[in-house]
Amino acid sequence: MLEFRHLVVLHSVAEQGSMTKAAAELAFTPSAVSQQIAALERQTGTPLLIRHARGVRLTEAGRLLTEHTGALLQRLQRAETELTDLVNLRAGRLRLATFPSAGARLLPEAIGVFRREHPDVQMSLDIREPAACPALVRDGALDLAVVFDYHPGPTLPVGDLDRHRLLDDAMHVALPADHPAAAADPRHVAIAELREQPWIRDSGPDPMCREQLDHLCAAAGFRPHVAFESDDYLAVSRLVASGVGVALVPRLAADHMGPGVALREIRPRVLRRISAVTSPTTTPAVRAMLTVITDLSRHYAY
């Protein structure tokens, strides 16, 4: 393998037309320049320069190496410029994913703030179930994913990834506005009071929400009677308002509930823990977005 530092010296000699001028440009002594050219000629096994009274000229082998070295130096200069842009968030990309309720509330605001501050970073947002996100971050298909799990209840393993806690989102039960449990307490309802109620259960592909309902009811000593399933909060709202059943709804999705629905926080309290998941080695864009999301999350803490 040819020594790149020797190639740079040869390129400078070719540009300057003499070893003395190349030495001045490189801040070397003429002797050091001569030694490096000699070392390169030993590596290649052929003369690279022909010395004459007015300086030096390249041999055919010298011209070949100088042309390739010039191209390499241009690439390195471009790489340095692009790296500077990347580090200073004047370039790069940021691939995000989140679940539907955060995709409707938290992430759009965060993306808006980030884009105003760093307009040259390319961004994308996918709606994904939490269970699918860790593998996508680990494989490099995503840079940052906002996910959730429950406390108490099912947890989301992330393995060797970094988990950054953002906020705790209290779980509520959605009741018809005229439901007796809604009238009994304007803030809370005990899950045990809903033992005989039909439930509208999440039908999304991620089993964690379904498991949470089963876990919550089992802790209160009963199994939920599931009357209907839907993963659309607007449909859930209308089903609840129509008296089809009651449903678990996170506070972050409260604005999906219509006027015919009463929201009461579950007792015992259940939190949906919302976190950002990233690779342990992050880019400047990921770190900047984490700062934005963390700051905004303080406004959504329930």
N, C-alpha and C positions, 0 to 999 in steps of 0.2 A: 504494500500500500504506500503510495506516494505521500510524503509529508506535506500537508497543506501550507504550513508556514514557509517551506521552501518554494512552493508554487507562487505564493504571494510575492516573495522577493523577486522571482523571475519575471512576474507580471509587472512589477514596478520598474525593473531594469529595462524591460521592453518599452514601457511608456515613456520613461525618462531618457532613454537612449544612451545612458552611461551608468556605470556602477557608482560613480561618485554622486551623481544627482539622485540615484535611487537610495543611496545611503542617507543622504540629507532628508529625503522625504520620509523614510522609515525610522529616522533617528538612530541609525546604526553607524558603525564605522565602515569605511570601504572594505577593510579586511574581513569584517563579519559578513558583508554581502558576498564577497568573493568565496568565502568558505561555504556559505549556504548554496550558492550556485554549484560549487564543486561537489557538494554532498548530493545534490539533486542529479547531477550528471552521473555520479557513481550509481545511484538508485536506478536510473533509466538505462545506463550502459551505453550512452551516446552523447556526443557534444550537443549543447543547447545554445551556446553563444559562440560567435566568431569575433574576436577582438581585433580592432584596427586602430589607426592613429587617431581618428575622430571619436572613438568610443567602441560600441559593440553593435552587432546585428544578430538577429536570430537565425538559427538553422531551421530547416523544415520541421524537425522535431520540436524545437523551441517554439515555433509559431503555433504548432498544434496544441501544445500544453498551455500556451498563453491564451489562446482563444477559449479553451474550456475553463481556464481559471477565471477569465473575465466573466463568463456566464455564471460561474459559481458565485463570484463576488456580487453580481447583480441580484442573484437569488437570495443571498444572505442579507443584502441591504433591504430587499423587499420583505424578507421574513422579520427583520428587526423592526421595520415600520409597522407591519401588521401586528407584531407582538406588542408594540407600544400602544397601538390602537386598542388591542384586546384588553390589555391591562388597565387602560384608562377608559374603558367602556365606550370607545368610539367605533367598535366593530364587535363581531361575535354573534352567538345565538343563545337563546334560552328556551328550552323545551319544558313546558309545565304540564302537569296533570292534576286534576282534583275531582272530587265527588260532586254530585249535582247541586246540593244546597250551598256549598262553598263556591262552586262555580257560578252561582247566581248572585252571591252577596260579596264575599271577601275577595275573591281573585279579580273580578273586573275592576274594582277600585285599586287594588294593588298594581295591576297591569297599567292602569291609567297613570298612576303616580310614577312608576318606573319609566314608562315611555316618555313622559315629559322631561325626566331627568337624563335619560339615556336614549335618545331617539334613534341612534344608529345600530342598536342591538336588535337583531331579528328575533321575534318571539312567536311561540305557538302555544296553544292551550288545548288539551284533550280532556274530555270527561271520562274518567275511569273509576271503577270500583276500587276501594282501598286494597283489597287482597291482591290485585294485579300489579300494583305500583312498585313494590320493592324490587321485584325481579327486573322490571323495566329500567329502574334507576341503576341497579347493579350491572345490567348489560350495556348501559350507556345509551339506551333509547330515550331516556328522560334525564333531565338535569335536576329537577326538583319536583316532588309530588306532595301535595297536601292531602293527608289521610286522616282517618279517625279510628278509634276503638272505644271501648266502654269501661267505666269503673263504677261499680263492680260489673263484671260481665266479660264477654269475649274480648280478647286482646289480639292485636295485630303484630306478629313477629316481623322484625326487620333485619335480623341477623347482624352482619358487620357494617350496616349502614348507620349513618348518624341520624338520630331523631331529635328534632328541635320543637319543644312544646310551645304551642301558640296560644291556645285558650281552652277553657273548659266550658262546654256547651250543655246546659242543663236539659235533661229530657222532660218532656211534658206529655200529658195525655190530651188528645183532642176529643171533646165531648159535644153533643148537640147543645146549643145554647140553653135550652130549657131542661137539661138533664138535672135530676135531683142532686147529684154529686157536685155539679157546677154551682148550684145555688147554696149548698151547705158551706162552702169555704171559697172565697174569691181568689185564693192563692194556690192551695194545695189539694191533692186528693191521694188517699192511701190506695195502693194497688189492690189491697185486699177487698176494698169496697166494690171493685169491678169484677169480682169473681164470676158473676152471672151474666156479664155483658158479652155480646158478640164483638169480635175484634176484626179490624181491617189490618192485615199484615203486609209488610213490605214484600214485594214479589221480585225484587231485583236479583241479578245473578250472584251477588255477593251474599253468602249465607249469614254473615255476621249480624245483620239487623233481625233476621228471623230468629237466630239463636238468642239474641238479647231479649226478645219478647218471651221466649220460652224460659230463659234463665230468670227473668224478673218474676214471672208468674209462679214458677216452681218455688222460688224463695218465699212466696206468700202462701204456698200450699195448694196451688191448683194449676190445671192446664188450661191454656186459653182456648176458647171456642172460636175458631177462625171462620168468619162468615164471608169474607171477601179478601182479595189480594190486589195490591196495586203498588207500583213504584213511582207514581205521579202524584205529587203533593196536592195539586189542584183537584185531581180526581178524588183523592182521599178527603179533602175538605168538603167536597160536595156530597160524598157518600156519608160522611159524618153528619153533615147538616140535614141530610135526608133521613137520618135515624137508622142507617144500615148497621152501624156499629161505632166503636171507639177505636182510637189509633194512637200509637206512640209517635210523637213528633218532636224533633229537636227545636230548641228555641231559635236557632239560626234560620229555620224554615217557617217561622211564625207568620211572616208576611204572605205566605201562600194560603193561609187559612182565611176563609170568608167570614162575613158577618154572622152567619148562622152557627158558628163554631166557638166554643169556649175552650181556652187553653188553661190547664192547671198543672203545676209542677208535681211530678210524681214523688210520693213518699213511700218507702225510704228513697232518698235522693239518688239519682243515677246521672252520671256525667258522661257526655260524649267528649273524649279527649282528642282534640284536634292538634295535629303535629305536621311539621314539614319534614320530609325524608330526603336526604341528600347522600351522595358519596362522601366518604371521609376526605377525599381530595376534591376541593371545590374550585370553581373558576371565580374571577372577580364579579361576573354577572350574577352568579348564584348567590354570592355573599351579599351583593347589593340588594337582590330581591328578598333575601331573608330578612334584611334590616327593614325593608318596606313592609313586608307582611307582618313581622313582629310588632312594628309600631301600630299598624292598623288593627291588629287583633285586640289591642287594649280597648278599642271602642266596641268590640263585639263580645266581650267577656260577660257571661251571664251567671 
